[in-house]
Amino acid sequence: MTKPLATPLLAALLLLPLAVAASPLDDQLARYAAAAKAGDPGFAGFSAARGKTLHTQAFALGKPDTPACTSCHGPDTRGAGKTPAGKTIEPVALSATPGRYADPAKVEKWFKRNCNEVLGRECTPREKGDWLTFMAGQ
């Protein structure tokens, strides 16, 4: 007599699809996507390439000592940056600092501050999503 490899209950559990909880970053990106779509019905998703451009581009309307994200965060997203006052900033790349984007309130706080300093205005939901998509791939 052969013993069954699994009980019927275990077999049923194995057939159920596994529910994977979304990460805080995924939730944040979903909120930005909904806001971007509300503002632009033609919104087709975020772009890491646009995020990279946003990160490296120099802007004229922000503070003169911070014309680009790279002014403080540096060109290497996996390396530490420095504020104009010399304070060290942890790397912005998700691979280097995995928990960096876990708190949506902190993400918003820093977008508000940094976008105003660099761009001279708040970032749009699409810009935020593009930038986070770029960082998630770094």
Secondary structure, DSSP 8 states (H G I E B T S, - for coil): ----SS-HHHHHHHHS-------HHHHHHHHHHHHHHHH-TT-----HHHHHHHHH---SSS-TT-SSTHHHH-S-TTS-EE-TT--EE---STTTSTTTTS-HHHHHHHHHHHHHHHTSS---HHHHHHHHHHHHT-
